[in-house]
């Protein structure tokens, strides 16, 4: 095997590559000598059949542990090329998984299957009844656990009626997939000035640029993902599909796209074959049958190139054109799905057990470099580590899940740090309670103290009328946002009695009772109070599955009161998620937590928000018509499904067993590496059978 390692990042990358070369030369397990690979551009060496990739993984990880690294490495093994970011190098298992031929991980992958079957009469385009059937068949194949096992919630069928309904799901999928992204298009392909356009239901052949979607727009949505997937496979079952190749090449040359593979049903100027006797197009029928049945006398996985070669054999035999491929980054040689007709005796490589101790030592060293430490919880001592470049898992504990005395701890929906080792936790059960938690320096096992029940001031209300979701400590008082009402009220910390209320703008009760005021945060100087709606007002609604919600910003008067007319900001959540928590940072910045639930588990994301120069939309009747630059800016920090599982148990299906219904979030102490501690807690909804009250500690870079 011929291995080539290069580094991105200009002069700094060259210096880091020289450092890596010296490190590899000193490693007796790496067949690299001082007389080999002396070019400035790359490290090259050749291995024999007995070489174990684990040696290279350990060498790379040990080098990463020995110094700060900012460059991304590109490692090419014959035709298999991967990129390893500093974040990936910080996790030996991640590095190993990237270097070894393996299937993409289903819970870190995503597929969006787009089909347009019907057209308005004036379009001049014939209906394509095979389109819908093809999308459904491909979904079933990708979801088959014997073949790939893509979760239902990570395979989305789209039947777009307009441009946004076609492009927004693609952009969402690109943000969701960290491993493999599959984009399948079935419908009419139209051309204009040599460029491919995707036909919508009302597209017309006599006005292609004005009515159809340029394929380049889809590519740019893929390229705009802040943390793109490790590979993207685009499948085009349409006429003129290969016309798209020039656009792909341009985007690749402009460095807007990486690691993309395109499989097209037809060459430039060619038509795809219509419906076969199975109700599918010839191309999709061959695709589905090849993936579903496998290829005989072959290895135990199929690469995109394997599938394409089989389609080139099958489709022309049915009178169709020969499918074409474009593979600028050798994605086509990487495993894609399992081969159900593999020849006997083939098996995937697995991590050698003898390296487990070495991996542990490397992980400990990396913890010092990256600021990711191990804080053991009561539920296990599994591996901790990075969730993203900005966020790392320090530990978790399920100790609160079993607390019944002196007061049952359940339904925790908010956290507030009150001292070096003390945290308040708000239970949203009826009546609501404030639990005092004390942290141990060495172990993430909170000790539970007394609970304070919150009491309303109005005799017409009972404690059961408070559905506490957000919390902010304000001196000797605590502010609580409630979905019931909704409301923001002040209570004395000493006895839990209400002593004030903050007025809400009119119309905030015109929303789903379960998606009202969820988050509450006070700025460090206690002059600004932020409150966020979990879901939209009825008049604001959603856009392509993304909630359009309002964030309130109250300013405290010199007399200590919060004004009755807060500024309002427009915020758009990610697809299928809701705004659950906010933390006020310096200036106009906020830390936001969005979460949602699908049948295969919870989804939890962290974002940095900026309100700077964003308009006050308090006078805007509906958010549906506001301009793009009116929305609050957001920067993704982490998708927590990418955190280490840490050996966490789970009571219900989860993409990552570490996750549960996370609702509470509080910013903690400064860590030695300059990051901040971030505490999270999950709400078990008093459902101890299926959900867990779990306490988390993370590190977060807020720079």
QUIHUHU-V221238 format. One line per field, one symbol per residue. ss: DSSP state (A for helix, B for strand, O for the rest). psi: psi as a letter, one per 40 degrees, with the letter a starting at -180 (. if undefined). burial: I if it has 24 or more other ideal C-beta (glycine too) atoms within 12 Angstrom, else O. A space follows every 10 residues. Layout:
ss->???
psi->???
burial->???
This chain:
ss->OBBBBBBOOA AAAAAAAAAA AAAAAOOOOO OOOOOOOOOO OOBBBBOOOO OOAAAAAAAA AAAAAAOOOO OOBBBBBOOB BBBBOAAAAO OAAAAAAAAO OOOOOAAAOB BBBBBOOOOO AAAOOOOOOA AAAAAAAAAA AAAOOOOOOO OAAABBBBOO OOAAAAAAAA AAAAAAOOOB BBBBBBOOBB BBOOBBBBOO OOOOAAAAAA AOBBAAAAAA AAAOOOOOOO BBBBBBBOOO AAAAAAAAAA AAAOOOOOOB BBBBOOOOOO OOOOBOOOOO BAAAAAAAAA AAAOOOOBOO BBBAAAAAAA AAAAOAAAOO OOOBBBOOOO AAAOBBBBOO OBOOOOOOOO OOAAAAAAAA AAAAAAAAAA OOOOBOBOOB OOOOBBOOOO BBBBBBBOAA AAOOOOOOOO OBBBBBBOOO OBBBBBBOOO OOBBBBBBOO OOOOOOBBBB BBBOBOOOOO OOAAAOOBBB BBBBOOBBBB BBOOOOBBBB BBOOOOBBBB BBOOOOOOOO BOOOOOBBBB BBOOOOOBBB BBBOOOBOOO OBBOOBBBBB BBBBBBOOOO OBOOOOBBBB BBOOOOOBBB BBBBOOOOBB BBBBBBBBOO BBBBBBBBBB OOOOOOOOOO OOAAAOOAAA BOBBBBBBBA AAOOOOOOOO OOOOOOOOOO OBBBBBBBBB OOOOOBBBBB BBOOOOOOOO OOOOBBBBBB OOO
psi->hhhhhihiea dddddddddd dddddeheeh fhieeifeid dihhihiide hhdddddddd ddddeeiihe ihihhhhbeh hihhidddde hddddddddi hiiihdeeii hhhhhhdiii dedehiigee dddddddddd ddehddddfh ideehhhhgi eiddeddddd ddddddhech hhhhhhahhi ihfeihihhi deiidegdde eihhdddddd ddeehdgiie ihhhhhgiie dededddddd dddefeiifi hhhieiihei iihahaeeei iddddddddd dddahifiie ihiddddddd ddddddeeei ihiiihgeff deeiidiihe fiiieiiiii hhdeeddddd ddddddddde ehihhhieei fihiaidade hihdiiiede eeheiehhhi fheiihhead eihhhhheih iiihhhhhih ddigghhhai ihhhhidhde iideehghdi ihhgbeihhh hhdhciihih ihddeehhei ihiiiieeeg ihdefahdih ihidefehhh hhhdaiided aihfehhhih hihihhidee ihiegiiiih hhiiheiihd iihhaibfii hihiiihide aihhiiihih eheiihfdeh diedeiidee ihiihhdihe eeiidfehii eihidhedia ghdihihaih ideeiiihhi iiheffgede ihhhhihiih he.
burial->IOIIIIIIOO OOIOOIIIII IOIIIOIOII IIOOOOIOOO OIIIIOOOOO OIIIIIIIII IIIIIOOOIO IIIIIIIOOI IIIIIIIIII IIIIIIIIII IIIIIIIIII IIIIIIIIIO OOIOIOOIOI IIIIIIIIII IIIIOOIIII IIIIIIIIII OOIOIIIIII IIIIIIIIII IIIIIIIIII IIOOIIIIII IIIIIOOIOO IIIIIIIIIO IIIOIIIIII IIIIIIIIII IIIIIIIIOO IIOOOOIIII IIIIIIIOOI IIIIIIOOOI IIIIIIIIII IIIIIOOIII IIIIIIIIOI IIOIIOOIOI IIIIIIIIII IIIIIIIIII IIOOOOOOOO IOOOIOOIIO OIIOOIIOII IIIIIIIIII OIIIIIIIII IIIIIIIIII IOIOOOIOII IIIIIIIIOO OIIIIIIIIO IIIIIIIIIO OOOIIIIIIO IIIIIIOOOO OOIOIIIIII IIIIOOIIII IIIIIIIIII IIIOOIOIII IIOIIOOIOO IIOOIIIIII IIIOOOOIII IIIIIIIOOI OIIIIIIIII IIIIIOOOOO OIOOOIIIII IIIIIIIIII IIIIIOOOII IIIIIIIIOI IIIIIIIIIO IOOIOOIIOI OOIOOIOOOI IIIIIIIIII IIIIIIOIOI IIOIIIIIII IIIIIIIIIO IOOOIIIIII IIIIIOOOOO IIIIIIIIII IIO
